[in-house]
Amino acid sequence: MSPRVVIAEDLYLLRDGLVHLLQAHGFEVVAAVESGPELLKALTDERPDVAVVDVRLPPTFTDEGLQAALAARRAVPGLPVLVLSQHVEQLYARELLADGSGAIGYLLKDRVFNAEQFVDAVRRVAAGGTAMDPEVIAKLLASTARHEPLGALTPREREVLELMAGGRSNAAISQRLFLSESAVGKHTASIFGKLGLAPSDDDNRRVLAVLTYLNAARSQP
């Protein structure tokens, strides 16, 4: 059975392109809308396997897409949402990303380099996983750097945390930072200790743990 998708994008050419791309890869597009109110109705009526959502939609062109996605996930807990945007809207992004239920992604349009990368992200989110652009995570982490215990991390631990939260394994982090895997393992253990998070080898749970921490940090004075 084909995964059912709702698409929200205000630009016609991009919206039409997404429809044809996903249909070509075996998805069933049950709705393709251009505004926040249309998105909320489509999500609550159709209850798709995954939604691909732009942040800035009519009528306000501010954060209509994220607000509609949040409202839909309150009505349909765990509804899979992949945000595809040019912007990182930090306030609503934390609320959407850190509710702890998974099935969430956040990609930046100018960092999606091929169809396979995008389709893989849609499939992962539809399956209950996460698909996070490391740049999104880096901006969320930077905005909470003043909060303890995040502020207690060393510069190297912050680098490891950003990559870890972006979904990378210890092996991938070691290659990116030119460190041994054992060194990355030690940094990871230290990060989990300072953040009060239980270590896990599951990348999806690692991302969710960090996002949950970010959400908690937002509520601190």
MARTIRO-570165 format. One record per atom (N, C-alpha, C): residue in three letters; atom name; x, y, z. Coordinates in nm, 3 decimals. Example, Ala and Ser with C-alpha at 12.3 -4.5 7.8 and 13.67 -1.06 7.14 Angstrom:
% residues 2
[ala N [1.319 -0.569 0.780]]
[ala CA [1.230 -0.450 0.780]]
[ala C [1.320 -0.330 0.780]]
[ser N [1.285 -0.225 0.708]]
[ser CA [1.367 -0.106 0.714]]
[ser C [1.290 0.003 0.787]]
% end
This chain:
% residues 221
[met N [0.084 -0.120 0.000]]
[met CA [0.000 0.000 0.000]]
[met C [0.088 0.125 0.000]]
[ser N [0.058 0.220 -0.089]]
[ser CA [0.140 0.340 -0.102]]
[ser C [0.122 0.433 0.018]]
[pro N [0.233 0.490 0.070]]
[pro CA [0.218 0.589 0.178]]
[pro C [0.139 0.710 0.129]]
[arg N [0.049 0.759 0.212]]
[arg CA [-0.037 0.873 0.178]]
[arg C [0.027 1.002 0.228]]
[val N [0.033 1.102 0.140]]
[val CA [0.106 1.225 0.170]]
[val C [0.016 1.347 0.150]]
[val N [0.032 1.445 0.241]]
[val CA [-0.023 1.579 0.222]]
[val C [0.094 1.674 0.203]]
[ile N [0.086 1.760 0.103]]
[ile CA [0.191 1.857 0.074]]
[ile C [0.136 1.997 0.095]]
[ala N [0.214 2.083 0.164]]
[ala CA [0.176 2.223 0.182]]
[ala C [0.291 2.311 0.134]]
[glu N [0.269 2.381 0.025]]
[glu CA [0.370 2.469 -0.034]]
[glu C [0.297 2.576 -0.114]]
[asp N [0.331 2.705 -0.089]]
[asp CA [0.255 2.811 -0.154]]
[asp C [0.300 2.838 -0.297]]
[leu N [0.422 2.801 -0.335]]
[leu CA [0.470 2.824 -0.471]]
[leu C [0.422 2.711 -0.562]]
[tyr N [0.348 2.747 -0.666]]
[tyr CA [0.285 2.646 -0.751]]
[tyr C [0.386 2.550 -0.813]]
[leu N [0.493 2.603 -0.872]]
[leu CA [0.588 2.517 -0.941]]
[leu C [0.654 2.418 -0.846]]
[leu N [0.689 2.464 -0.726]]
[leu CA [0.751 2.374 -0.630]]
[leu C [0.649 2.272 -0.579]]
[arg N [0.528 2.318 -0.551]]
[arg CA [0.425 2.226 -0.504]]
[arg C [0.397 2.118 -0.609]]
[asp N [0.384 2.158 -0.735]]
[asp CA [0.358 2.062 -0.841]]
[asp C [0.477 1.968 -0.860]]
[gly N [0.597 2.022 -0.845]]
[gly CA [0.716 1.937 -0.857]]
[gly C [0.723 1.833 -0.747]]
[leu N [0.686 1.873 -0.625]]
[leu CA [0.685 1.777 -0.514]]
[leu C [0.581 1.667 -0.537]]
[val N [0.466 1.706 -0.588]]
[val CA [0.361 1.607 -0.616]]
[val C [0.413 1.503 -0.714]]
[his N [0.471 1.548 -0.826]]
[his CA [0.518 1.454 -0.927]]
[his C [0.636 1.371 -0.878]]
[leu N [0.725 1.432 -0.800]]
[leu CA [0.840 1.359 -0.747]]
[leu C [0.796 1.246 -0.656]]
[leu N [0.707 1.277 -0.562]]
[leu CA [0.663 1.175 -0.467]]
[leu C [0.577 1.068 -0.535]]
[gln N [0.495 1.108 -0.629]]
[gln CA [0.417 1.009 -0.702]]
[gln C [0.508 0.915 -0.780]]
[ala N [0.615 0.968 -0.837]]
[ala CA [0.709 0.885 -0.913]]
[ala C [0.782 0.785 -0.824]]
[his N [0.787 0.812 -0.693]]
[his CA [0.854 0.722 -0.599]]
[his C [0.755 0.640 -0.517]]
[gly N [0.632 0.629 -0.566]]
[gly CA [0.538 0.536 -0.505]]
[gly C [0.450 0.590 -0.396]]
[phe N [0.449 0.722 -0.375]]
[phe CA [0.361 0.782 -0.274]]
[phe C [0.226 0.819 -0.338]]
[glu N [0.123 0.821 -0.257]]
[glu CA [-0.008 0.869 -0.300]]
[glu C [-0.030 1.007 -0.238]]
[val N [-0.034 1.110 -0.322]]
[val CA [-0.056 1.246 -0.274]]
[val C [-0.207 1.269 -0.261]]
[val N [-0.255 1.275 -0.137]]
[val CA [-0.400 1.287 -0.114]]
[val C [-0.446 1.431 -0.108]]
[ala N [-0.350 1.525 -0.090]]
[ala CA [-0.385 1.668 -0.092]]
[ala C [-0.257 1.748 -0.113]]
[ala N [-0.268 1.855 -0.193]]
[ala CA [-0.157 1.948 -0.214]]
[ala C [-0.216 2.088 -0.198]]
[val N [-0.181 2.156 -0.088]]
[val CA [-0.246 2.281 -0.052]]
[val C [-0.146 2.394 -0.046]]
[glu N [-0.198 2.518 -0.034]]
[glu CA [-0.108 2.634 -0.039]]
[glu C [-0.121 2.728 0.080]]
[ser N [-0.208 2.698 0.177]]
[ser CA [-0.227 2.789 0.290]]
[ser C [-0.236 2.711 0.421]]
[gly N [-0.218 2.784 0.532]]
[gly CA [-0.225 2.722 0.663]]
[gly C [-0.360 2.661 0.694]]
[pro N [-0.471 2.734 0.675]]
[pro CA [-0.603 2.675 0.703]]
[pro C [-0.631 2.550 0.619]]
[glu N [-0.591 2.553 0.490]]
[glu CA [-0.610 2.436 0.405]]
[glu C [-0.529 2.318 0.456]]
[leu N [-0.407 2.346 0.504]]
[leu CA [-0.321 2.239 0.556]]
[leu C [-0.383 2.174 0.678]]
[leu N [-0.428 2.254 0.773]]
[leu CA [-0.487 2.197 0.895]]
[leu C [-0.607 2.110 0.861]]
[lys N [-0.693 2.157 0.771]]
[lys CA [-0.810 2.077 0.732]]
[lys C [-0.768 1.947 0.665]]
[ala N [-0.670 1.956 0.574]]
[ala CA [-0.625 1.836 0.503]]
[ala C [-0.565 1.734 0.599]]
[leu N [-0.486 1.781 0.696]]
[leu CA [-0.421 1.689 0.790]]
[leu C [-0.523 1.621 0.881]]
[thr N [-0.618 1.697 0.931]]
[thr CA [-0.715 1.638 1.023]]
[thr C [-0.819 1.553 0.950]]
[asp N [-0.850 1.590 0.825]]
[asp CA [-0.947 1.511 0.747]]
[asp C [-0.883 1.383 0.691]]
[glu N [-0.766 1.398 0.633]]
[glu CA [-0.702 1.286 0.563]]
[glu C [-0.619 1.196 0.654]]
[arg N [-0.562 1.254 0.762]]
[arg CA [-0.474 1.180 0.852]]
[arg C [-0.372 1.099 0.771]]
[pro N [-0.285 1.169 0.697]]
[pro CA [-0.193 1.101 0.606]]
[pro C [-0.083 1.026 0.680]]
[asp N [-0.009 0.945 0.606]]
[asp CA [0.107 0.876 0.663]]
[asp C [0.221 0.972 0.687]]
[val N [0.224 1.083 0.614]]
[val CA [0.327 1.186 0.633]]
[val C [0.281 1.315 0.566]]
[ala N [0.321 1.428 0.625]]
[ala CA [0.294 1.560 0.566]]
[ala C [0.427 1.628 0.536]]
[val N [0.437 1.690 0.420]]
[val CA [0.553 1.770 0.382]]
[val C [0.508 1.916 0.386]]
[val N [0.566 1.995 0.476]]
[val CA [0.509 2.124 0.513]]
[val C [0.612 2.236 0.503]]
[asp N [0.578 2.342 0.431]]
[asp CA [0.658 2.464 0.433]]
[asp C [0.621 2.544 0.558]]
[val N [0.716 2.621 0.610]]
[val CA [0.690 2.700 0.731]]
[val C [0.601 2.820 0.701]]
[arg N [0.637 2.896 0.599]]
[arg CA [0.571 3.024 0.572]]
[arg C [0.467 3.008 0.462]]
[leu N [0.341 3.009 0.504]]
[leu CA [0.228 2.991 0.412]]
[leu C [0.131 3.108 0.426]]
[pro N [0.046 3.129 0.325]]
[pro CA [-0.062 3.227 0.342]]
[pro C [-0.155 3.183 0.455]]
[pro N [-0.225 3.276 0.521]]
[pro CA [-0.237 3.416 0.479]]
[pro C [-0.130 3.510 0.536]]
[thr N [-0.055 3.471 0.637]]
[thr CA [0.038 3.566 0.700]]
[thr C [0.181 3.556 0.647]]
[phe N [0.217 3.442 0.586]]
[phe CA [0.353 3.418 0.539]]
[phe C [0.455 3.431 0.652]]
[thr N [0.417 3.390 0.773]]
[thr CA [0.510 3.392 0.885]]
[thr C [0.541 3.247 0.926]]
[asp N [0.453 3.190 1.008]]
[asp CA [0.478 3.053 1.055]]
[asp C [0.351 2.969 1.044]]
[glu N [0.268 3.001 0.944]]
[glu CA [0.140 2.932 0.929]]
[glu C [0.156 2.781 0.918]]
[gly N [0.257 2.737 0.843]]
[gly CA [0.275 2.594 0.822]]
[gly C [0.306 2.520 0.951]]
[leu N [0.398 2.575 1.031]]
[leu CA [0.433 2.510 1.157]]
[leu C [0.317 2.514 1.255]]
[gln N [0.246 2.625 1.260]]
[gln CA [0.132 2.633 1.352]]
[gln C [0.025 2.530 1.315]]
[ala N [0.000 2.515 1.185]]
[ala CA [-0.098 2.416 1.140]]
[ala C [-0.051 2.275 1.173]]
[ala N [0.079 2.248 1.155]]
[ala CA [0.133 2.116 1.187]]
[ala C [0.122 2.087 1.336]]
[leu N [0.150 2.187 1.420]]
[leu CA [0.137 2.170 1.565]]
[leu C [-0.008 2.141 1.604]]
[ala N [-0.101 2.217 1.546]]
[ala CA [-0.242 2.197 1.577]]
[ala C [-0.287 2.058 1.533]]
[ala N [-0.238 2.013 1.417]]
[ala CA [-0.275 1.881 1.368]]
[ala C [-0.220 1.771 1.456]]
[arg N [-0.096 1.788 1.506]]
[arg CA [-0.038 1.685 1.593]]
[arg C [-0.104 1.682 1.730]]
[arg N [-0.163 1.794 1.771]]
[arg CA [-0.241 1.790 1.894]]
[arg C [-0.371 1.713 1.873]]
[ala N [-0.428 1.729 1.753]]
[ala CA [-0.552 1.658 1.722]]
[ala C [-0.527 1.512 1.687]]
[val N [-0.413 1.486 1.622]]
[val CA [-0.377 1.349 1.581]]
[val C [-0.237 1.322 1.634]]
[pro N [-0.223 1.280 1.761]]
[pro CA [-0.090 1.263 1.821]]
[pro C [0.000 1.172 1.738]]
[gly N [0.125 1.219 1.719]]
[gly CA [0.222 1.139 1.645]]
[gly C [0.210 1.151 1.494]]
[leu N [0.124 1.240 1.444]]
[leu CA [0.110 1.258 1.300]]
[leu C [0.246 1.293 1.239]]
[pro N [0.297 1.215 1.143]]
[pro CA [0.430 1.239 1.088]]
[pro C [0.436 1.369 1.007]]
[val N [0.533 1.454 1.039]]
[val CA [0.548 1.584 0.972]]
[val C [0.694 1.605 0.934]]
[leu N [0.717 1.634 0.805]]
[leu CA [0.849 1.674 0.757]]
[leu C [0.842 1.819 0.714]]
[val N [0.910 1.906 0.787]]
[val CA [0.915 2.048 0.753]]
[val C [1.020 2.068 0.645]]
[leu N [0.983 2.138 0.538]]
[leu CA [1.074 2.169 0.429]]
[leu C [1.069 2.320 0.408]]
[ser N [1.175 2.389 0.447]]
[ser CA [1.168 2.534 0.453]]
[ser C [1.303 2.598 0.421]]
[gln N [1.299 2.727 0.394]]
[gln CA [1.422 2.805 0.381]]
[gln C [1.466 2.861 0.515]]
[his N [1.383 2.848 0.617]]
[his CA [1.405 2.915 0.744]]
[his C [1.399 2.817 0.861]]
[val N [1.469 2.852 0.970]]
[val CA [1.457 2.780 1.096]]
[val C [1.379 2.870 1.191]]
[glu N [1.253 2.837 1.212]]
[glu CA [1.169 2.912 1.306]]
[glu C [1.184 2.847 1.443]]
[gln N [1.268 2.906 1.529]]
[gln CA [1.316 2.836 1.648]]
[gln C [1.207 2.807 1.749]]
[leu N [1.119 2.903 1.776]]
[leu CA [1.020 2.885 1.882]]
[leu C [0.928 2.767 1.850]]
[tyr N [0.864 2.772 1.734]]
[tyr CA [0.770 2.666 1.698]]
[tyr C [0.842 2.538 1.659]]
[ala N [0.964 2.550 1.606]]
[ala CA [1.039 2.430 1.569]]
[ala C [1.069 2.346 1.692]]
[arg N [1.108 2.409 1.803]]
[arg CA [1.136 2.332 1.925]]
[arg C [1.010 2.261 1.974]]
[glu N [0.899 2.333 1.970]]
[glu CA [0.774 2.272 2.018]]
[glu C [0.735 2.153 1.931]]
[leu N [0.753 2.167 1.800]]
[leu CA [0.717 2.059 1.709]]
[leu C [0.815 1.942 1.720]]
[leu N [0.944 1.974 1.728]]
[leu CA [1.046 1.870 1.721]]
[leu C [1.067 1.796 1.852]]
[ala N [1.034 1.859 1.963]]
[ala CA [1.074 1.802 2.092]]
[ala C [0.957 1.750 2.174]]
[asp N [0.850 1.705 2.108]]
[asp CA [0.739 1.650 2.188]]
[asp C [0.762 1.504 2.224]]
[gly N [0.871 1.446 2.175]]
[gly CA [0.911 1.313 2.220]]
[gly C [0.845 1.197 2.150]]
[ser N [0.758 1.223 2.051]]
[ser CA [0.687 1.112 1.988]]
[ser C [0.747 1.068 1.856]]
[gly N [0.848 1.139 1.806]]
[gly CA [0.911 1.099 1.682]]
[gly C [0.830 1.136 1.560]]
[ala N [0.861 1.072 1.446]]
[ala CA [0.794 1.097 1.318]]
[ala C [0.802 1.245 1.281]]
[ile N [0.923 1.301 1.291]]
[ile CA [0.944 1.443 1.268]]
[ile C [1.071 1.462 1.184]]
[gly N [1.066 1.558 1.094]]
[gly CA [1.185 1.596 1.019]]
[gly C [1.187 1.745 0.994]]
[tyr N [1.306 1.800 0.970]]
[tyr CA [1.319 1.942 0.938]]
[tyr C [1.437 1.955 0.842]]
[leu N [1.405 1.984 0.716]]
[leu CA [1.507 2.000 0.612]]
[leu C [1.505 2.144 0.562]]
[leu N [1.623 2.194 0.524]]
[leu CA [1.632 2.326 0.462]]
[leu C [1.636 2.308 0.311]]
[lys N [1.554 2.386 0.240]]
[lys CA [1.538 2.368 0.096]]
[lys C [1.670 2.376 0.021]]
[asp N [1.756 2.471 0.060]]
[asp CA [1.879 2.487 -0.016]]
[asp C [1.987 2.385 0.020]]
[arg N [1.953 2.291 0.110]]
[arg CA [2.048 2.185 0.145]]
[arg C [1.994 2.046 0.107]]
[val N [1.888 2.043 0.028]]
[val CA [1.841 1.917 -0.030]]
[val C [1.902 1.908 -0.169]]
[phe N [1.995 1.813 -0.186]]
[phe CA [2.078 1.813 -0.306]]
[phe C [2.035 1.714 -0.413]]
[asn N [1.947 1.619 -0.380]]
[asn CA [1.901 1.526 -0.483]]
[asn C [1.771 1.461 -0.438]]
[ala N [1.704 1.397 -0.533]]
[ala CA [1.574 1.336 -0.506]]
[ala C [1.585 1.224 -0.404]]
[glu N [1.691 1.145 -0.413]]
[glu CA [1.706 1.030 -0.322]]
[glu C [1.715 1.076 -0.177]]
[gln N [1.789 1.184 -0.151]]
[gln CA [1.802 1.237 -0.016]]
[gln C [1.665 1.278 0.039]]
[phe N [1.588 1.347 -0.043]]
[phe CA [1.458 1.396 0.000]]
[phe C [1.359 1.280 0.021]]
[val N [1.351 1.190 -0.075]]
[val CA [1.257 1.078 -0.066]]
[val C [1.291 0.990 0.054]]
[asp N [1.421 0.969 0.079]]
[asp CA [1.461 0.889 0.195]]
[asp C [1.414 0.956 0.324]]
[ala N [1.425 1.089 0.331]]
[ala CA [1.378 1.162 0.451]]
[ala C [1.227 1.147 0.469]]
[val N [1.152 1.157 0.360]]
[val CA [1.007 1.141 0.369]]
[val C [0.971 1.001 0.419]]
[arg N [1.039 0.900 0.365]]
[arg CA [1.011 0.762 0.407]]
[arg C [1.046 0.740 0.554]]
[arg N [1.157 0.796 0.599]]
[arg CA [1.198 0.780 0.739]]
[arg C [1.096 0.840 0.833]]
[val N [1.049 0.961 0.802]]
[val CA [0.951 1.027 0.887]]
[val C [0.819 0.949 0.885]]
[ala N [0.777 0.903 0.767]]
[ala CA [0.654 0.825 0.756]]
[ala C [0.662 0.697 0.839]]
[ala N [0.783 0.642 0.854]]
[ala CA [0.802 0.519 0.931]]
[ala C [0.818 0.544 1.080]]
[gly N [0.807 0.672 1.123]]
[gly CA [0.816 0.705 1.265]]
[gly C [0.953 0.751 1.309]]
[gly N [1.046 0.769 1.213]]
[gly CA [1.181 0.811 1.247]]
[gly C [1.198 0.962 1.240]]
[thr N [1.323 1.007 1.238]]
[thr CA [1.354 1.149 1.230]]
[thr C [1.447 1.175 1.113]]
[ala N [1.434 1.294 1.056]]
[ala CA [1.521 1.336 0.946]]
[ala C [1.556 1.482 0.970]]
[met N [1.670 1.504 1.033]]
[met CA [1.706 1.639 1.076]]
[met C [1.828 1.690 1.000]]
[asp N [1.818 1.811 0.947]]
[asp CA [1.934 1.877 0.889]]
[asp C [2.024 1.923 1.003]]
[pro N [2.152 1.885 1.001]]
[pro CA [2.242 1.927 1.110]]
[pro C [2.247 2.079 1.131]]
[glu N [2.223 2.156 1.024]]
[glu CA [2.226 2.302 1.038]]
[glu C [2.109 2.351 1.123]]
[val N [1.995 2.283 1.113]]
[val CA [1.880 2.318 1.197]]
[val C [1.914 2.292 1.343]]
[ile N [1.971 2.174 1.369]]
[ile CA [2.011 2.140 1.506]]
[ile C [2.113 2.239 1.559]]
[ala N [2.211 2.277 1.476]]
[ala CA [2.314 2.371 1.521]]
[ala C [2.253 2.504 1.563]]
[lys N [2.153 2.553 1.488]]
[lys CA [2.091 2.680 1.523]]
[lys C [2.010 2.668 1.651]]
[leu N [1.942 2.556 1.670]]
[leu CA [1.867 2.536 1.793]]
[leu C [1.960 2.527 1.913]]
[leu N [2.072 2.457 1.895]]
[leu CA [2.169 2.445 2.004]]
[leu C [2.230 2.581 2.038]]
[ala N [2.264 2.658 1.935]]
[ala CA [2.326 2.789 1.958]]
[ala C [2.233 2.881 2.036]]
[ser N [2.103 2.870 2.008]]
[ser CA [2.007 2.959 2.075]]
[ser C [1.988 2.923 2.222]]
[thr N [2.031 2.802 2.264]]
[thr CA [2.016 2.762 2.403]]
[thr C [2.151 2.751 2.475]]
[ala N [2.256 2.803 2.413]]
[ala CA [2.391 2.785 2.468]]
[ala C [2.406 2.847 2.606]]
[arg N [2.326 2.948 2.638]]
[arg CA [2.340 3.014 2.768]]
[arg C [2.286 2.929 2.882]]
[his N [2.206 2.825 2.850]]
[his CA [2.144 2.743 2.954]]
[his C [2.240 2.634 3.002]]
[glu N [2.242 2.611 3.130]]
[glu CA [2.310 2.494 3.184]]
[glu C [2.214 2.377 3.177]]
[pro N [2.266 2.253 3.156]]
[pro CA [2.406 2.218 3.147]]
[pro C [2.465 2.226 3.008]]
[leu N [2.392 2.275 2.907]]
[leu CA [2.450 2.284 2.773]]
[leu C [2.574 2.372 2.774]]
[gly N [2.570 2.478 2.853]]
[gly CA [2.685 2.566 2.860]]
[gly C [2.807 2.501 2.922]]
[ala N [2.789 2.387 2.990]]
[ala CA [2.902 2.318 3.051]]
[ala C [2.978 2.232 2.952]]
[leu N [2.923 2.214 2.831]]
[leu CA [2.991 2.131 2.732]]
[leu C [3.115 2.202 2.678]]
[thr N [3.217 2.123 2.648]]
[thr CA [3.335 2.178 2.583]]
[thr C [3.304 2.208 2.436]]
[pro N [3.385 2.291 2.370]]
[pro CA [3.361 2.317 2.226]]
[pro C [3.357 2.189 2.144]]
[arg N [3.444 2.093 2.174]]
[arg CA [3.444 1.967 2.100]]
[arg C [3.318 1.887 2.128]]
[glu N [3.272 1.888 2.253]]
[glu CA [3.148 1.817 2.285]]
[glu C [3.029 1.879 2.215]]
[arg N [3.029 2.010 2.200]]
[arg CA [2.921 2.076 2.126]]
[arg C [2.922 2.034 1.979]]
[glu N [3.042 2.022 1.921]]
[glu CA [3.051 1.975 1.783]]
[glu C [2.995 1.834 1.770]]
[val N [3.033 1.747 1.863]]
[val CA [2.986 1.609 1.861]]
[val C [2.834 1.606 1.880]]
[leu N [2.783 1.689 1.971]]
[leu CA [2.639 1.691 1.998]]
[leu C [2.560 1.735 1.875]]
[glu N [2.609 1.838 1.807]]
[glu CA [2.539 1.885 1.687]]
[glu C [2.531 1.775 1.582]]
[leu N [2.641 1.704 1.561]]
[leu CA [2.643 1.596 1.462]]
[leu C [2.558 1.477 1.509]]
[met N [2.564 1.447 1.637]]
[met CA [2.486 1.337 1.693]]
[met C [2.337 1.367 1.679]]
[ala N [2.298 1.491 1.711]]
[ala CA [2.158 1.529 1.702]]
[ala C [2.110 1.532 1.558]]
[gly N [2.202 1.550 1.463]]
[gly CA [2.166 1.546 1.323]]
[gly C [2.147 1.406 1.271]]
[gly N [2.163 1.306 1.358]]
[gly CA [2.135 1.168 1.320]]
[gly C [2.257 1.085 1.285]]
[arg N [2.378 1.139 1.308]]
[arg CA [2.499 1.066 1.270]]
[arg C [2.542 0.968 1.378]]
[ser N [2.593 0.855 1.335]]
[ser CA [2.646 0.755 1.426]]
[ser C [2.784 0.799 1.475]]
[asn N [2.836 0.730 1.577]]
[asn CA [2.970 0.762 1.625]]
[asn C [3.074 0.744 1.515]]
[ala N [3.056 0.642 1.430]]
[ala CA [3.151 0.618 1.320]]
[ala C [3.150 0.736 1.223]]
[ala N [3.031 0.786 1.191]]
[ala CA [3.021 0.898 1.098]]
[ala C [3.079 1.026 1.160]]
[ile N [3.057 1.044 1.290]]
[ile CA [3.112 1.161 1.359]]
[ile C [3.264 1.156 1.360]]
[ser N [3.320 1.037 1.383]]
[ser CA [3.465 1.024 1.387]]
[ser C [3.527 1.061 1.252]]
[gln N [3.460 1.025 1.142]]
[gln CA [3.510 1.059 1.010]]
[gln C [3.500 1.209 0.986]]
[arg N [3.390 1.269 1.028]]
[arg CA [3.370 1.412 1.005]]
[arg C [3.470 1.497 1.083]]
[leu N [3.497 1.458 1.209]]
[leu CA [3.583 1.539 1.297]]
[leu C [3.727 1.490 1.302]]
[phe N [3.757 1.384 1.225]]
[phe CA [3.892 1.327 1.222]]
[phe C [3.937 1.283 1.361]]
[leu N [3.846 1.215 1.430]]
[leu CA [3.874 1.158 1.562]]
[leu C [3.860 1.007 1.554]]
[ser N [3.919 0.937 1.650]]
[ser CA [3.896 0.792 1.658]]
[ser C [3.755 0.767 1.710]]
[glu N [3.702 0.648 1.679]]
[glu CA [3.568 0.615 1.728]]
[glu C [3.565 0.609 1.880]]
[ser N [3.676 0.563 1.940]]
[ser CA [3.678 0.555 2.086]]
[ser C [3.674 0.695 2.147]]
[ala N [3.740 0.792 2.083]]
[ala CA [3.738 0.930 2.132]]
[ala C [3.596 0.987 2.122]]
[val N [3.528 0.957 2.011]]
[val CA [3.391 1.004 1.996]]
[val C [3.302 0.940 2.102]]
[gly N [3.325 0.811 2.129]]
[gly CA [3.248 0.741 2.232]]
[gly C [3.264 0.807 2.368]]
[lys N [3.387 0.850 2.400]]
[lys CA [3.411 0.917 2.528]]
[lys C [3.340 1.052 2.533]]
[his N [3.347 1.127 2.423]]
[his CA [3.277 1.256 2.417]]
[his C [3.126 1.235 2.433]]
[thr N [3.074 1.133 2.364]]
[thr CA [2.931 1.105 2.371]]
[thr C [2.888 1.071 2.513]]
[ala N [2.966 0.986 2.579]]
[ala CA [2.934 0.948 2.717]]
[ala C [2.935 1.071 2.808]]
[ser N [3.032 1.160 2.786]]
[ser CA [3.041 1.282 2.866]]
[ser C [2.920 1.373 2.841]]
[ile N [2.880 1.383 2.714]]
[ile CA [2.764 1.466 2.679]]
[ile C [2.639 1.413 2.747]]
[phe N [2.615 1.282 2.735]]
[phe CA [2.496 1.225 2.797]]
[phe C [2.498 1.247 2.949]]
[gly N [2.617 1.234 3.008]]
[gly CA [2.627 1.256 3.152]]
[gly C [2.592 1.398 3.191]]
[lys N [2.647 1.496 3.117]]
[lys CA [2.623 1.636 3.149]]
[lys C [2.477 1.678 3.124]]
[leu N [2.415 1.614 3.025]]
[leu CA [2.276 1.647 2.993]]
[leu C [2.177 1.564 3.072]]
[gly N [2.228 1.465 3.146]]
[gly CA [2.139 1.378 3.223]]
[gly C [2.056 1.287 3.136]]
[leu N [2.111 1.246 3.021]]
[leu CA [2.039 1.161 2.926]]
[leu C [2.098 1.021 2.925]]
[ala N [2.012 0.922 2.915]]
[ala CA [2.058 0.782 2.911]]
[ala C [2.123 0.754 2.776]]
[pro N [2.244 0.696 2.773]]
[pro CA [2.308 0.663 2.645]]
[pro C [2.227 0.562 2.567]]
[ser N [2.236 0.569 2.433]]
[ser CA [2.166 0.475 2.346]]
[ser C [2.240 0.466 2.215]]
[asp N [2.244 0.346 2.157]]
[asp CA [2.306 0.328 2.026]]
[asp C [2.208 0.355 1.912]]
[asp N [2.081 0.381 1.945]]
[asp CA [1.981 0.403 1.843]]
[asp C [1.982 0.550 1.802]]
[asp N [2.014 0.578 1.673]]
[asp CA [2.027 0.716 1.628]]
[asp C [1.899 0.795 1.646]]
[asn N [1.785 0.732 1.618]]
[asn CA [1.659 0.803 1.630]]
[asn C [1.636 0.847 1.774]]
[arg N [1.660 0.759 1.869]]
[arg CA [1.639 0.794 2.010]]
[arg C [1.741 0.898 2.056]]
[arg N [1.861 0.893 2.000]]
[arg CA [1.961 0.995 2.034]]
[arg C [1.912 1.133 1.993]]
[val N [1.860 1.143 1.871]]
[val CA [1.808 1.271 1.824]]
[val C [1.693 1.318 1.911]]
[leu N [1.601 1.230 1.940]]
[leu CA [1.485 1.268 2.020]]
[leu C [1.526 1.311 2.160]]
[ala N [1.626 1.244 2.217]]
[ala CA [1.673 1.281 2.351]]
[ala C [1.727 1.424 2.351]]
[val N [1.807 1.458 2.250]]
[val CA [1.863 1.593 2.243]]
[val C [1.754 1.695 2.219]]
[leu N [1.659 1.664 2.130]]
[leu CA [1.551 1.757 2.104]]
[leu C [1.464 1.779 2.227]]
[thr N [1.443 1.673 2.304]]
[thr CA [1.367 1.686 2.428]]
[thr C [1.440 1.778 2.525]]
[tyr N [1.572 1.764 2.530]]
[tyr CA [1.651 1.854 2.615]]
[tyr C [1.636 1.999 2.569]]
[leu N [1.641 2.022 2.438]]
[leu CA [1.628 2.158 2.386]]
[leu C [1.493 2.218 2.427]]
[asn N [1.390 2.137 2.421]]
[asn CA [1.257 2.183 2.461]]
[asn C [1.255 2.221 2.608]]
[ala N [1.321 2.140 2.691]]
[ala CA [1.329 2.170 2.833]]
[ala C [1.408 2.297 2.859]]
[ala N [1.515 2.315 2.782]]
[ala CA [1.598 2.434 2.799]]
[ala C [1.519 2.560 2.767]]
[arg N [1.428 2.551 2.668]]
[arg CA [1.348 2.668 2.630]]
[arg C [1.263 2.719 2.745]]
[ser N [1.221 2.628 2.833]]
[ser CA [1.130 2.667 2.941]]
[ser C [1.204 2.723 3.063]]
[gln N [1.338 2.717 3.060]]
[gln CA [1.414 2.770 3.172]]
[gln C [1.419 2.922 3.164]]
[pro N [1.432 2.993 3.277]]
[pro CA [1.437 3.139 3.274]]
[pro C [1.567 3.189 3.214]]
% end
